[in-house]
Amino acid sequence: MSVVLDTAGVPSGDRAAYWREAVSRTFVPLDVTLDEDAPAPARITSHRLGAVQVSLVQAGPQRVERSADLIARGGEDRLTLALHHRGTARLLQDGRRVELRPGVFAISDAGRPFVMELPGPFVLTAFHWPRSAVGLTEEDLRVLTATAFDTRDDTARLVAAYLECLSRSADTMEPQVASWLATTALDLLAVLAYERRGRPVPDASEVALATLARVKDHILRHLGDPDLTPERIAAAHHVSVRYLHKLFRLDGVTVARWIQRRRLDTCRRDLARSAEGRTTVAAVAGRWGFVSASHFSRAFRAAYGVSPREWRDRARTGPTPGSVPPGWGTGPGVTAGGQRSVCSSAT
């Protein structure tokens, strides 16, 4: 199903505010400044392919900034690849400046401040995913982010071509097929990182990675089940517990640790949202599979440096405080509508 956010029906004077909200809802909290006195209509069309969100963005000149304050509001675990079809852009992150145009793409890391300047009208496809889905180390990710990848290079050209065709077919694929193909796209990005670092590509088959993606999706859909054990997960996917643990070693993490990270991150967001309500810490913990309130409090403090109650109380007076470890998922929620054709022009 397509997700469409369009300013065409919005009064000209309200378009800037609407667009800022649309961009932040689609990706992560961002500060967007439009460089037009009378903003032209702009549009975002998004699809979900497994762990990857694919969004076609058509808009006028603007400046997009991700500041430290905005990072504290969420989305710090997300990565975005911008593949331009029309127009140019400049990405500034980590002291590096990347010039983007059709034929050159780059990845930005939402966990660190960046600025994207788009001086004229543009059309681009943005691929947005949690950093944990790629299974790379922080050093590998640093090689991928704020770096220009020119499609005159063989590997970059293969990645760009695959991503472009994937985006054009996004609204016609069955969910399971979409998840498999998105996993392959993330594998190709990992190859880019290994190539840039001069490292050999690990021996991990596409079948194993696709199975891992399905297992993670199953876990997320049953996250509130306190009996979500490796044994039950393995049985649900007709694999052995030993093989299940082997799959998660591809990400450098245990099954139990991955589940706890997802649960803690979901609890963190629920606590921030419930700051003005009556929901108790124990109720939030129980909702997401923690059977012991004391264990939840210890795990939460170890992860975030504050107790769950302190986190919730601080959220009442401003943005949620504290630095969040990378790779702890989030996802935007938007409204539905619209569709695109298969493998037609991206414009």
Secondary structure, 3 states (H helix, E strand, C coil): CCEEEECCCCCHHHHHHHHHHHHHHHCCCCEEEECCCCCCCCEEEEEEECCEEEEEEEECCEEEEECHHHHCCCCCCEEEEEEEEECCEEEEECCEEEEEECCEEEEEECCCCEEEEECCCEEEEEEEEEHHHCCCCHHHHHHHECCCEECCCHHHHHHHHHHHHHHHCCCCCCHHHHHHHHHHHHHHHHHHHHHHHCCCCCCCCHHHHHHHHHHHHHHHHCCCCCCCCHHHHHHHCCCCHHHHHHHHHCCCCCHHHHHHHHHHHHHHHHHHHHHHCCCCHHHHHHHCCCCCHHHHHHHHHHHHCCCHHHHHHHHCCCCCCCCCCCCCCCCCCCCCCCCCCCCCCCC
